Amino acid sequence: MKKLIIILFCALLFSGALVTGCSRGMIGGAAVGAAGAGAAYEYQNKKQMDQLEADYKAGRIDKDEYFRRKQQIEGGSLIY
């Protein structure tokens, strides 16, 4: 899953450069935009992980549910 996300990210980044004729402004803007989108995505994953920890510590979910959901979050994240 992580490799697929990285491949799609790179394909999107490089396809934008081809469409605009390799404009430096577009490449810089695309890089900044992609970095911002990636940061927002990882921030959401961190919030989900924090909520998961809080739910587990409060006893709202059991150990099996905790590890199942933790694996899902880790599977969709480049950092975790």
MOPAC internal coordinates of N, CA, C and O (Angstrom, degrees):
PM7 1SCF
backbone

  N    0.0000 0     0.00 0     0.00 0    0    0    0
  C    1.4526 1     0.00 0     0.00 0    1    0    0
  C    1.5254 1   110.42 1     0.00 0    2    1    0
  O    1.2310 1   120.39 1   138.72 1    3    2    1
  N    1.3415 1   116.85 1   -41.28 1    3    2    1
  C    1.4643 1   119.99 1  -179.29 1    5    3    2
  C    1.5226 1   110.66 1   -64.58 1    6    5    3
  O    1.2310 1   120.53 1   139.42 1    7    6    5
  N    1.3359 1   116.60 1   -40.58 1    7    6    5
  C    1.4588 1   119.77 1  -179.79 1    9    7    6
  C    1.5183 1   110.54 1   -64.62 1   10    9    7
  O    1.2310 1   120.47 1   141.76 1   11   10    9
  N    1.3274 1   116.71 1   -38.24 1   11   10    9
  C    1.4621 1   120.59 1   179.41 1   13   11   10
  C    1.5230 1   110.49 1   -63.20 1   14   13   11
  O    1.2310 1   120.12 1   137.75 1   15   14   13
  N    1.3133 1   117.37 1   -42.25 1   15   14   13
  C    1.4646 1   121.29 1   179.38 1   17   15   14
  C    1.5273 1   110.09 1   -63.45 1   18   17   15
  O    1.2310 1   120.28 1   136.11 1   19   18   17
  N    1.3178 1   117.06 1   -43.89 1   19   18   17
  C    1.4602 1   121.06 1  -179.89 1   21   19   18
  C    1.5274 1   110.77 1   -64.38 1   22   21   19
  O    1.2310 1   120.39 1   137.53 1   23   22   21
  N    1.3381 1   116.87 1   -42.47 1   23   22   21
  C    1.4642 1   120.96 1   179.69 1   25   23   22
  C    1.5213 1   110.68 1   -63.95 1   26   25   23
  O    1.2310 1   120.51 1   135.33 1   27   26   25
  N    1.3282 1   116.64 1   -44.67 1   27   26   25
  C    1.4633 1   119.96 1   179.07 1   29   27   26
  C    1.5230 1   111.50 1   -64.58 1   30   29   27
  O    1.2310 1   120.45 1   140.36 1   31   30   29
  N    1.3124 1   116.74 1   -39.64 1   31   30   29
  C    1.4669 1   121.10 1   178.03 1   33   31   30
  C    1.5252 1   110.50 1   -61.23 1   34   33   31
  O    1.2310 1   120.32 1   132.91 1   35   34   33
  N    1.3280 1   116.99 1   -47.09 1   35   34   33
  C    1.4682 1   120.68 1  -179.79 1   37   35   34
  C    1.5298 1   111.14 1   -65.38 1   38   37   35
  O    1.2310 1   120.38 1   138.84 1   39   38   37
  N    1.3303 1   116.87 1   -41.16 1   39   38   37
  C    1.4637 1   120.21 1   179.19 1   41   39   38
  C    1.5199 1   110.59 1   -62.08 1   42   41   39
  O    1.2310 1   120.26 1   137.67 1   43   42   41
  N    1.3170 1   117.10 1   -42.33 1   43   42   41
  C    1.4582 1   120.97 1   178.70 1   45   43   42
  C    1.5217 1   111.10 1   -64.51 1   46   45   43
  O    1.2310 1   120.68 1   135.97 1   47   46   45
  N    1.3051 1   116.31 1   -44.03 1   47   46   45
  C    1.4615 1   120.87 1  -179.47 1   49   47   46
  C    1.5282 1   111.30 1   -62.19 1   50   49   47
  O    1.2310 1   120.09 1   133.35 1   51   50   49
  N    1.3270 1   117.43 1   -46.65 1   51   50   49
  C    1.4560 1   120.58 1  -176.77 1   53   51   50
  C    1.5243 1   112.63 1   -76.44 1   54   53   51
  O    1.2310 1   119.65 1   150.34 1   55   54   53
  N    1.3168 1   118.28 1   -29.66 1   55   54   53
  C    1.4584 1   119.61 1   177.98 1   57   55   54
  C    1.5277 1   110.19 1   -68.21 1   58   57   55
  O    1.2310 1   119.94 1   146.05 1   59   58   57
  N    1.3067 1   117.72 1   -33.95 1   59   58   57
  C    1.4638 1   120.89 1   176.35 1   61   59   58
  C    1.5158 1   111.22 1   -62.97 1   62   61   59
  O    1.2310 1   120.33 1   142.41 1   63   62   61
  N    1.3182 1   116.97 1   -37.59 1   63   62   61
  C    1.4675 1   120.90 1   178.48 1   65   63   62
  C    1.5252 1   110.93 1   -66.89 1   66   65   63
  O    1.2310 1   119.90 1   143.59 1   67   66   65
  N    1.3061 1   117.80 1   -36.41 1   67   66   65
  C    1.4634 1   121.01 1   179.65 1   69   67   66
  C    1.5242 1   111.51 1   -69.70 1   70   69   67
  O    1.2310 1   120.22 1   141.43 1   71   70   69
  N    1.2916 1   117.18 1   -38.57 1   71   70   69
  C    1.4585 1   121.35 1  -177.65 1   73   71   70
  C    1.5214 1   111.41 1   -67.13 1   74   73   71
  O    1.2310 1   119.85 1   143.12 1   75   74   73
  N    1.3132 1   117.89 1   -36.88 1   75   74   73
  C    1.4603 1   120.85 1  -176.25 1   77   75   74
  C    1.5227 1   113.32 1   -93.18 1   78   77   75
  O    1.2310 1   119.74 1  -173.23 1   79   78   77
  N    1.2992 1   118.09 1     6.77 1   79   78   77
  C    1.4566 1   119.73 1   179.64 1   81   79   78
  C    1.5130 1   112.68 1    75.52 1   82   81   79
  O    1.2310 1   119.89 1  -149.81 1   83   82   81
  N    1.2995 1   117.82 1    30.19 1   83   82   81
  C    1.4571 1   124.29 1   177.41 1   85   83   82
  C    1.5293 1   112.88 1    61.27 1   86   85   83
  O    1.2310 1   120.33 1  -143.37 1   87   86   85
  N    1.2729 1   116.97 1    36.63 1   87   86   85
  C    1.4569 1   121.74 1   177.27 1   89   87   86
  C    1.5239 1   109.63 1   -63.93 1   90   89   87
  O    1.2310 1   119.93 1   -47.30 1   91   90   89
  N    1.3124 1   117.74 1   132.70 1   91   90   89
  C    1.4667 1   121.29 1   179.56 1   93   91   90
  C    1.5286 1   111.44 1   -62.11 1   94   93   91
  O    1.2310 1   120.99 1   143.12 1   95   94   93
  N    1.3197 1   115.71 1   -36.88 1   95   94   93
  C    1.4589 1   119.73 1   179.17 1   97   95   94
  C    1.5196 1   111.48 1   -63.56 1   98   97   95
  O    1.2310 1   120.75 1   139.56 1   99   98   97
  N    1.3281 1   116.17 1   -40.44 1   99   98   97
  C    1.4632 1   120.23 1   179.82 1  101   99   98
  C    1.5211 1   110.76 1   -67.58 1  102  101   99
  O    1.2310 1   120.24 1   136.61 1  103  102  101
  N    1.3075 1   117.14 1   -43.39 1  103  102  101
  C    1.4619 1   120.21 1  -178.13 1  105  103  102
  C    1.5283 1   110.05 1   -64.40 1  106  105  103
  O    1.2310 1   120.31 1   135.63 1  107  106  105
  N    1.3142 1   117.02 1   -44.37 1  107  106  105
  C    1.4636 1   119.98 1   177.80 1  109  107  106
  C    1.5153 1   111.85 1   -64.04 1  110  109  107
  O    1.2310 1   120.68 1   137.80 1  111  110  109
  N    1.3288 1   116.30 1   -42.20 1  111  110  109
  C    1.4617 1   120.66 1   178.49 1  113  111  110
  C    1.5148 1   111.92 1   -65.53 1  114  113  111
  O    1.2310 1   120.78 1   139.99 1  115  114  113
  N    1.3352 1   116.12 1   -40.01 1  115  114  113
  C    1.4561 1   120.43 1   178.81 1  117  115  114
  C    1.5237 1   110.84 1   -65.49 1  118  117  115
  O    1.2310 1   120.57 1   139.79 1  119  118  117
  N    1.3237 1   116.52 1   -40.21 1  119  118  117
  C    1.4578 1   120.03 1   179.49 1  121  119  118
  C    1.5229 1   111.09 1   -64.41 1  122  121  119
  O    1.2310 1   120.81 1   136.63 1  123  122  121
  N    1.3265 1   116.05 1   -43.37 1  123  122  121
  C    1.4633 1   120.27 1   178.69 1  125  123  122
  C    1.5244 1   110.31 1   -65.56 1  126  125  123
  O    1.2310 1   120.61 1   136.85 1  127  126  125
  N    1.3307 1   116.43 1   -43.15 1  127  126  125
  C    1.4586 1   120.66 1   178.98 1  129  127  126
  C    1.5218 1   112.20 1   -63.74 1  130  129  127
  O    1.2310 1   120.93 1   137.08 1  131  130  129
  N    1.3241 1   115.82 1   -42.92 1  131  130  129
  C    1.4618 1   119.89 1   179.74 1  133  131  130
  C    1.5237 1   110.92 1   -66.56 1  134  133  131
  O    1.2310 1   120.61 1   140.09 1  135  134  133
  N    1.3206 1   116.44 1   -39.91 1  135  134  133
  C    1.4677 1   119.52 1   178.23 1  137  135  134
  C    1.5220 1   110.23 1   -64.54 1  138  137  135
  O    1.2310 1   120.15 1   139.68 1  139  138  137
  N    1.3153 1   117.32 1   -40.32 1  139  138  137
  C    1.4602 1   121.05 1   178.18 1  141  139  138
  C    1.5167 1   111.85 1   -65.00 1  142  141  139
  O    1.2310 1   120.71 1   137.61 1  143  142  141
  N    1.3280 1   116.25 1   -42.39 1  143  142  141
  C    1.4650 1   119.93 1   178.64 1  145  143  142
  C    1.5229 1   110.74 1   -65.43 1  146  145  143
  O    1.2310 1   120.43 1   138.51 1  147  146  145
  N    1.3256 1   116.79 1   -41.49 1  147  146  145
  C    1.4577 1   120.49 1   178.36 1  149  147  146
  C    1.5139 1   111.81 1   -64.24 1  150  149  147
  O    1.2310 1   120.74 1   139.83 1  151  150  149
  N    1.3215 1   116.19 1   -40.17 1  151  150  149
  C    1.4627 1   120.23 1   178.68 1  153  151  150
  C    1.5242 1   110.69 1   -65.17 1  154  153  151
  O    1.2310 1   120.45 1   138.86 1  155  154  153
  N    1.3226 1   116.75 1   -41.14 1  155  154  153
  C    1.4690 1   120.22 1   178.88 1  157  155  154
  C    1.5229 1   110.77 1   -64.75 1  158  157  155
  O    1.2310 1   120.51 1   140.47 1  159  158  157
  N    1.3221 1   116.63 1   -39.53 1  159  158  157
  C    1.4623 1   121.42 1   178.83 1  161  159  158
  C    1.5278 1   110.62 1   -63.96 1  162  161  159
  O    1.2310 1   120.35 1   134.77 1  163  162  161
  N    1.3223 1   116.94 1   -45.23 1  163  162  161
  C    1.4589 1   120.18 1   179.71 1  165  163  162
  C    1.5303 1   111.48 1   -69.17 1  166  165  163
  O    1.2310 1   120.14 1   146.35 1  167  166  165
  N    1.3182 1   117.34 1   -33.65 1  167  166  165
  C    1.4643 1   120.83 1   176.01 1  169  167  166
  C    1.5272 1   109.72 1   -62.21 1  170  169  167
  O    1.2310 1   120.63 1   138.50 1  171  170  169
  N    1.3354 1   116.40 1   -41.50 1  171  170  169
  C    1.4653 1   120.26 1   177.61 1  173  171  170
  C    1.5299 1   110.35 1   -63.59 1  174  173  171
  O    1.2310 1   120.15 1   139.83 1  175  174  173
  N    1.3175 1   117.32 1   -40.17 1  175  174  173
  C    1.4672 1   120.48 1   177.19 1  177  175  174
  C    1.5251 1   110.91 1   -62.67 1  178  177  175
  O    1.2310 1   120.22 1   140.50 1  179  178  177
  N    1.3301 1   117.19 1   -39.50 1  179  178  177
  C    1.4629 1   120.24 1   178.55 1  181  179  178
  C    1.5223 1   110.49 1   -64.92 1  182  181  179
  O    1.2310 1   120.32 1   137.51 1  183  182  181
  N    1.3370 1   117.00 1   -42.49 1  183  182  181
  C    1.4608 1   119.77 1   177.98 1  185  183  182
  C    1.5334 1   110.96 1   -61.70 1  186  185  183
  O    1.2310 1   120.39 1   138.98 1  187  186  185
  N    1.3328 1   116.86 1   -41.02 1  187  186  185
  C    1.4596 1   120.34 1   177.97 1  189  187  186
  C    1.5241 1   111.01 1   -64.13 1  190  189  187
  O    1.2310 1   120.31 1   139.25 1  191  190  189
  N    1.3284 1   117.01 1   -40.75 1  191  190  189
  C    1.4640 1   120.75 1   179.70 1  193  191  190
  C    1.5223 1   110.59 1   -66.31 1  194  193  191
  O    1.2310 1   120.26 1   138.78 1  195  194  193
  N    1.3306 1   117.10 1   -41.22 1  195  194  193
  C    1.4701 1   120.76 1   177.46 1  197  195  194
  C    1.5239 1   111.25 1   -62.85 1  198  197  195
  O    1.2310 1   120.32 1   138.05 1  199  198  197
  N    1.3432 1   117.00 1   -41.95 1  199  198  197
  C    1.4681 1   120.82 1   178.83 1  201  199  198
  C    1.5192 1   110.39 1   -66.17 1  202  201  199
  O    1.2310 1   120.57 1   141.62 1  203  202  201
  N    1.3142 1   116.51 1   -38.38 1  203  202  201
  C    1.4613 1   121.16 1   177.91 1  205  203  202
  C    1.5242 1   110.80 1   -61.72 1  206  205  203
  O    1.2310 1   120.88 1   134.93 1  207  206  205
  N    1.3352 1   115.91 1   -45.07 1  207  206  205
  C    1.4732 1   120.80 1   177.55 1  209  207  206
  C    1.5281 1   110.45 1   -60.26 1  210  209  207
  O    1.2310 1   120.43 1   135.89 1  211  210  209
  N    1.3155 1   116.78 1   -44.11 1  211  210  209
  C    1.4681 1   120.94 1  -179.56 1  213  211  210
  C    1.5251 1   111.06 1   -64.01 1  214  213  211
  O    1.2310 1   120.11 1   137.60 1  215  214  213
  N    1.3319 1   117.40 1   -42.40 1  215  214  213
  C    1.4630 1   121.07 1   178.58 1  217  215  214
  C    1.5281 1   111.32 1   -62.68 1  218  217  215
  O    1.2310 1   120.60 1   139.11 1  219  218  217
  N    1.3274 1   116.46 1   -40.89 1  219  218  217
  C    1.4643 1   120.39 1  -179.51 1  221  219  218
  C    1.5319 1   111.04 1   -67.63 1  222  221  219
  O    1.2310 1   120.63 1   135.08 1  223  222  221
  N    1.3241 1   116.40 1   -44.92 1  223  222  221
  C    1.4679 1   120.15 1  -179.87 1  225  223  222
  C    1.5232 1   111.84 1   -66.02 1  226  225  223
  O    1.2310 1   120.22 1   148.32 1  227  226  225
  N    1.3365 1   117.18 1   -31.68 1  227  226  225
  C    1.4628 1   121.06 1   179.64 1  229  227  226
  C    1.5235 1   112.15 1   -81.94 1  230  229  227
  O    1.2310 1   120.19 1   172.48 1  231  230  229
  N    1.3365 1   117.23 1    -7.52 1  231  230  229
  C    1.4563 1   120.56 1   178.36 1  233  231  230
  C    1.5219 1   114.51 1    83.21 1  234  233  231
  O    1.2310 1   119.94 1  -166.31 1  235  234  233
  N    1.3239 1   117.73 1    13.69 1  235  234  233
  C    1.4628 1   120.93 1   179.68 1  237  235  234
  C    1.5205 1   112.36 1   -77.21 1  238  237  235
  O    1.2310 1   120.19 1   158.48 1  239  238  237
  N    1.3367 1   117.24 1   -21.52 1  239  238  237
  C    1.4703 1   121.35 1   175.37 1  241  239  238
  C    1.5199 1   108.74 1  -132.18 1  242  241  239
  O    1.2310 1   121.20 1   -24.63 1  243  242  241
  N    1.3308 1   115.32 1   155.37 1  243  242  241
  C    1.4679 1   118.82 1   179.40 1  245  243  242
  C    1.5335 1   110.48 1   -90.52 1  246  245  243
  O    1.2310 1   120.87 1    -1.96 1  247  246  245
  N    1.3285 1   115.95 1   178.04 1  247  246  245
  C    1.4599 1   122.18 1  -174.63 1  249  247  246
  C    1.5322 1   111.77 1   -62.88 1  250  249  247
  O    1.2310 1   120.52 1   138.02 1  251  250  249
  N    1.3428 1   116.61 1   -41.98 1  251  250  249
  C    1.4671 1   119.93 1  -179.83 1  253  251  250
  C    1.5266 1   111.69 1   -62.74 1  254  253  251
  O    1.2310 1   120.57 1   134.87 1  255  254  253
  N    1.3347 1   116.51 1   -45.13 1  255  254  253
  C    1.4587 1   121.22 1   178.77 1  257  255  254
  C    1.5253 1   110.40 1   -63.31 1  258  257  255
  O    1.2310 1   120.86 1   139.63 1  259  258  257
  N    1.3340 1   115.96 1   -40.37 1  259  258  257
  C    1.4561 1   120.69 1   178.72 1  261  259  258
  C    1.5245 1   111.00 1   -58.35 1  262  261  259
  O    1.2310 1   120.00 1   129.79 1  263  262  261
  N    1.3362 1   117.60 1   -50.21 1  263  262  261
  C    1.4609 1   120.73 1  -177.34 1  265  263  262
  C    1.5235 1   111.95 1   -69.85 1  266  265  263
  O    1.2310 1   119.82 1   146.63 1  267  266  265
  N    1.3292 1   117.94 1   -33.37 1  267  266  265
  C    1.4612 1   120.81 1   178.02 1  269  267  266
  C    1.5277 1   110.28 1   -65.23 1  270  269  267
  O    1.2310 1   120.37 1   131.97 1  271  270  269
  N    1.3245 1   116.89 1   -48.03 1  271  270  269
  C    1.4642 1   120.78 1   179.98 1  273  271  270
  C    1.5271 1   111.54 1   -68.21 1  274  273  271
  O    1.2310 1   120.29 1   144.10 1  275  274  273
  N    1.3358 1   117.04 1   -35.90 1  275  274  273
  C    1.4655 1   120.90 1   178.45 1  277  275  274
  C    1.5282 1   109.93 1   -62.56 1  278  277  275
  O    1.2310 1   120.41 1   139.13 1  279  278  277
  N    1.3360 1   116.81 1   -40.87 1  279  278  277
  C    1.4659 1   120.43 1   178.06 1  281  279  278
  C    1.5206 1   111.11 1   -63.40 1  282  281  279
  O    1.2310 1   120.25 1   140.99 1  283  282  281
  N    1.3318 1   117.12 1   -39.01 1  283  282  281
  C    1.4606 1   120.18 1   178.66 1  285  283  282
  C    1.5301 1   111.10 1   -62.82 1  286  285  283
  O    1.2310 1   120.58 1   135.72 1  287  286  285
  N    1.3171 1   116.49 1   -44.28 1  287  286  285
  C    1.4697 1   120.44 1   179.86 1  289  287  286
  C    1.5222 1   110.09 1   -65.17 1  290  289  287
  O    1.2310 1   119.98 1   135.69 1  291  290  289
  N    1.3225 1   117.64 1   -44.31 1  291  290  289
  C    1.4530 1   121.20 1  -179.79 1  293  291  290
  C    1.5265 1   111.36 1   -65.05 1  294  293  291
  O    1.2310 1   120.23 1   146.61 1  295  294  293
  N    1.3236 1   117.17 1   -33.39 1  295  294  293
  C    1.4634 1   120.97 1   179.64 1  297  295  294
  C    1.5179 1   113.10 1   -66.91 1  298  297  295
  O    1.2310 1   120.04 1   151.09 1  299  298  297
  N    1.3230 1   117.52 1   -28.91 1  299  298  297
  C    1.4523 1   121.33 1  -179.26 1  301  299  298
  C    1.5106 1   114.50 1   -98.34 1  302  301  299
  O    1.2310 1   120.43 1  -172.60 1  303  302  301
  N    1.3191 1   116.78 1     7.40 1  303  302  301
  C    1.4601 1   120.46 1  -175.88 1  305  303  302
  C    1.5232 1   111.02 1  -116.54 1  306  305  303
  O    1.2310 1   120.89 1   -33.85 1  307  306  305
  N    1.3040 1   115.91 1   146.15 1  307  306  305
  C    1.4665 1   120.18 1   174.95 1  309  307  306
  C    1.5250 1   111.27 1   -87.72 1  310  309  307
  O    1.2310 1   120.11 1   160.75 1  311  310  309
  N    1.3224 1   117.39 1   -19.25 1  311  310  309
  C    1.4583 1   121.16 1  -176.08 1  313  311  310
  C    1.5238 1   112.12 1   -93.83 1  314  313  311
  O    1.2310 1   120.19 1   134.12 1  315  314  313
  N    1.3189 1   117.24 1   -45.88 1  315  314  313
  C    1.4794 1   120.01 1  -175.49 1  317  315  314
  C    1.4895 1   111.97 1   -74.15 1  318  317  315
  O    1.2310 1   120.10 1   180.00 1  319  318  317

